[in-house]
Amino acid sequence: MRIGLVLEELHRSENDLAHELLQASERHKVDHEIYHLARDLARWSQQHVREIAEIGRQYGQELAPEPKDESAWAERMREKGSELLGRRDVALLLLRDLREIYLKASGVSTDWEMLAQAAQGIKHTDLLAVAQRCHPETVRQMHWANAKLKESSTQILIS
């Protein structure tokens, strides 16, 4: 069974998505909506990482139960870099960040879909329950990034 490999990839992808959300949050600290919402959405991915690690044991995977954490030094460097960039560059960086979040969330959503289909096919209800619990949150992360991208691109690219 290759489900263990899908869980391993999903674990990595959720960690990457959480990391991307936290980076965007730090880079755009002055935008309170981006800062706070991106952090909340990152916590969802961090919880997904824990759930994937837990269910992964049933499929022979030893995955880290705690999400990857950033060092305080890296956060301070990003923060300082954000301060040094011009206003226009920060605005374009926001579009890049939202695009990246959207793309990563889309990939994670696809992985959850595949996992749910496989779990349903082999009648593994525990695995299906995890997918059904986590996937809707990933879809909301994707929709948030897409909505913010549409809203921000209108403001940034036209002005």
N, C-alpha and C positions, 0 to 999 in steps of 0.2 A: 504494500500500500504506500502511496506517495503522499498521503495526507500529512505526514510528519514534515515533509519538505515544504508543503504549502504553508503549514503553521510556522515553520522557521522563516520563510520569506515574509509572511504577514507580520510576524514579530519584528523583523528588521524594518519593514515598511512603516509600521505604526510608530516605531521609535523615530524614524526619519521624519515622519509627519509631525510628531510632537516637537521635535527639535526645530523644524522649520517654523512652526507656529510660535515657539518661544523666541527664536531669532527675530522674526518679524515684530513680535511684541516689543522686544528690546530696541530694535532699530526705529520704531515709530512710537516711542514712549509719549511724545507730545500729543498724539492723537489718542485720546482716552478710550474711544470705542475700540480701536484696533488693539491697543495695549491690553485692556481688560478682557475683551472677548477672545482674542487669540490665546491668552493664558487659560481661560476657561475651556476652550476647545482643545488645547494641548493636554489638559488634565483628562479629557475623555480618552485621548489616544494613550496616555500613560496608564489609565485603568485597563484599556484593551490589552496593553502589553502584559499586564499582570494576569489577566484572564487567559490569554493565549499561552503563557508560560505554565499556568496551572493545568489546562486541558492538554497541553503538549506532552506532558508526562505519560499520558495514556497512549501516546503514539510514538514513544521512544525518543522524545526530544527533551533535552536538558537546556531550557531557555532561561535566561536571567529573569527572575520575577520582578525586579525593580527596573524601571525605565532608565535609559542612559541619562546621566545628569551632566549638565555643562559646568565647567569650572567658573568660578567667580571672575577669574582673570579674563577669560574669553568674553564674558558678558560686559565687563568694563571696557574692553578694547572696542567692541562693537558699538557701545554707547558713545564712546569718545569719537569714533569714526563717523557716527551719525551726526554728532554735533559739528564736525568739521566740514561735512558736505554742505553744499549750497541748498537753498530751499527747493529749487527746481530739480536738482539731482535726487533729493529725498523723495519728491513726488514721483519721479520715474522709478525710483527704487521700490516704492510702495506697489506700483503696478507689477514690477517684476516679482516681488514677494507674494502678492496675491495670486499671480499666475502660477508660481511654483507650488503654493499651497493647494490650489485647485487641481493641478496635475497630480500631485502626490495623493491627495484625497481621492481622486478618480481611480488611481491605481489600486489603492487600498480597498475602495468600494468593490472593484472588480474581483479582488482576491476574496473578499467576504462572500460575494455571490458564488464563486467557484466552490468555496468551502461549504457553503450552505447546500448547494446542489449535491455535492459528494456526500455530505452527512445525511441528507434526505434519502439519497440512493442506497446507502448502506444501513440506513435506519439507526444511526448513532444519535440518539436524542440529546445527549449532553452536549455534543459538538454543535448540533443544530441550534440548541438553545443559546449557546455563546454567540453564534453567528447572528441569530435573530435579535439578540440583545445589543450587540455592538454595531452591526451594519447600519441601522437607522441613524446612529450618531455620526457615523462617517459620512453618510449622505447629507446630513445637516452641515457638517464641516465644509463639504464640497459646495453646497448651495450658498453658504455664507460667503465663501471666497469668490464665487461667481457673481453674486449680487454686489459685493463690495468692489469687485473689478469693474463691473458695468458702471456703477455709480462714480467711482474714482476716475475711470478713463474719460468719462464725459467731462468732468471738472478739470482734469489735468491736461488732456491733449487738446482741448478746444481753447483753453485760456492762454 
